Each structure stands twice: as structure tokens, then as C-alpha cells.
Amino acid sequence: MYFPPLLKGLASRGLRGVDALLLLAATMLVATAAHAFQAPAAGDLGYDIYDIVVNQGVKGPLGFVGGVAAFLFGVSRLFSNIMVGIPTIVAAVCLIRADTILQTFGMMV
């Protein structure tokens, strides 16, 4: 089994894959809860930047046109190079539906 140079010393002392898996599981059990993202209110620090980037960019006509262009590019590449086409289509759909995805992540947390 290959270990990076940093972990070679640990591997020789007994750190195996099972130990690393148990350490990861323990870390996940101890992790704290995440908080949902909340848009800044008008007048807050950074609201102008948020308004330009998110409201007028991603949710606005620029985001929609960019998403449609990426979707069309992905469809055109789907038949010639599927490894470029599928991720491009997925990213385009995520760009078009970014506000809904953000709200869904907020509800899950």
C-alpha cells in the first residue's frame, strides 16, 4: 500500500486504513452543527457587493444567459467528449437554479 512521505512513519508505527477510518468517523461525530446562509440586509457591510454579484449577476439575466450558454456548450460536447459534456451540463443547471439550491441547503441545515 502506498503512503505519502508524511504518513510513512505513522504507517510503520501501526496507523492502518481502519485506524484512519475510525478517526474520521470520530471526527464526524464530534463536529458542530452548521448554520444556514442568510443574505445581508440592506445597509449592511457587503450588501452592495452581494447585490451586484448575486441578485444582478447569478439570479439576473447574466446568470441565466451564462447558464443557457454553458448548457448548450455541454450538449454540443456531449457527443464528442462525454467527460466534458456531462459536468458542463450539471454546472449549467446549478447556475440557472442557484437561488433554489441555496434555499434548499438552508432548509436542510
TAQUIZI-V951142 format. One record per backbone hydrogen bond with DSSP energy under -1.0 kcal/mol. CO is the residue of the C=O (numbers start at 1). NH is the residue of the N-H. E is the energy in kcal/mol with one decimal. If there is no record, write none. Layout:
{{CO:NH:E} {CO:NH:E}}
This chain:
{{4:7:-1.0} {7:11:-2.6} {8:12:-2.0} {10:15:-2.5} {16:20:-2.1} {17:21:-2.2} {18:22:-2.3} {19:23:-2.3} {20:24:-2.2} {21:25:-2.4} {22:26:-2.4} {23:27:-2.0} {24:28:-2.1} {25:29:-1.8} {26:30:-1.5} {41:44:-2.2} {44:47:-1.8} {46:50:-2.4} {47:51:-3.0} {48:52:-2.2} {49:53:-2.7} {50:54:-2.5} {50:55:-1.1} {51:56:-2.3} {53:58:-2.1} {54:59:-3.1} {57:63:-2.1} {60:64:-1.8} {61:65:-2.7} {62:66:-2.4} {63:67:-2.3} {64:68:-2.6} {65:69:-2.6} {66:70:-2.4} {67:71:-2.3} {68:72:-2.6} {69:73:-2.3} {70:74:-2.5} {71:75:-2.4} {72:76:-2.2} {73:77:-1.8} {77:81:-2.9} {81:84:-1.3} {81:85:-2.1} {82:86:-2.0} {84:88:-1.3} {85:89:-2.1} {86:90:-2.4} {87:91:-2.4} {88:92:-2.1} {89:93:-2.3} {90:94:-2.1} {91:95:-2.0} {92:96:-2.3} {93:97:-2.3} {97:101:-2.2} {98:102:-2.3} {99:103:-1.9} {100:104:-2.3} {101:105:-2.4} {102:106:-1.8} {103:107:-1.8} {104:108:-2.0} {105:109:-1.7}}
